[in-house]
Amino acid sequence: MRILHVSDIHCSYSSIQRLPQLLEEHDVDLVVVTGDFECDEAVNGVSNLPVPVLAVTGNMDDTYIMRILRERGVSIEGEVREHGGYRFVGIGGRSVKSFIGKAEQLLREGDPSRTILVSHHPPHKTRVDVALRFLHAGLREIRMLVEKYGPRIHLCGHIHESRGVDSLGETLIVNPGPFSKGYYAIVDVERKKADLERAELY
């Protein structure tokens, strides 16, 4: 299974327009968005794609964005969704601590090798959570979940300047960078490999 992973769209219309072309270029099975839509145009652009979409909110998304993600059937905040033989567990970016307990329960119930954790915030003290060149701005609660339950892959975003790939134990961690700047990742789930890409925006 191949995933187009985008994050931090920040209502960038030029980025939203590029999504259908990226699907054609990379032949993906699923799109995962790890938050910060910031407007309903971004939600509509993602939810109308011709492949399945799974998403969580970011810290910049309000309750309206949360509601329309649920209405479109793409939100997995506090839920588990199965696709292609894998379980996707979502943690929203607005009130993270309220989702931690539910996420832990869902992670505990499944096979870690078939589980993908999706959150806006990255885990603390990794290569993908460094802000302002030295500050580890990821969440300790997220790191605890990754270390304790060892999901196959963790997809996250939030820290724009820490676009990259890292690992904790057996878990591959991917922060694709802000899609508002054209950054995204193609994740090969079976091979547990991620390629960081950039789309040219017009």
Phi, psi and omega in degrees: 000136180245131183246134166269113183254118177234155180210159172053059178289324178049043174057033179278107184297321181295327177290315180302320180298332184280344187302312180302322179293322179295325177298318179292318183295323189250354176051060183267159180262341189203147172246132175239128180244125183255047165093174185062063172284305177076353174201158182290337176298322178292318178297315180297318180299324180281315186288344179266008179290154184278015174231161178300147181229136174234143186207157168231162176281165172250178181292341179268357181270137180267183183294334177296315178297318178302316182294315183287333173298320178292318179298325179281352177078020182252346182288137173236023180295123180068018183227170171239138178229136180261138176205129176060030180084006179241152178257127179252120181250127186250140174234117181290159183265353182278311181228074190303314187297333178288342181262345187299313182299315179295318179298320180297319177299315181293322178293322181295328186281342188247169176286117183302328181289348179243019185242137177236121179271132181237118178214158176286314183278140175278166175286149182295145173058056174228177179289345185254016180232017185273116178251149178054032174074345183215345186268121175279105188257007176287175185258134177296326179297321179292317178300319179301317180296316181296314182292323185284322187249348173052055176299157182300314184220145173237117178258129184212186180201231170077306183270099187301319187278359180246039173304129180168186181232138178214184176212150170232113186060236180267003185267125172277130181245131184230121170246108187284351187086171185287124177291340176299339176255008178093000183279141177201175179225148171250120186249121175267107189291314182297318180278352183051059185219142179230135175251125177275131185231167173220130178267143175282126181259147182248000000 
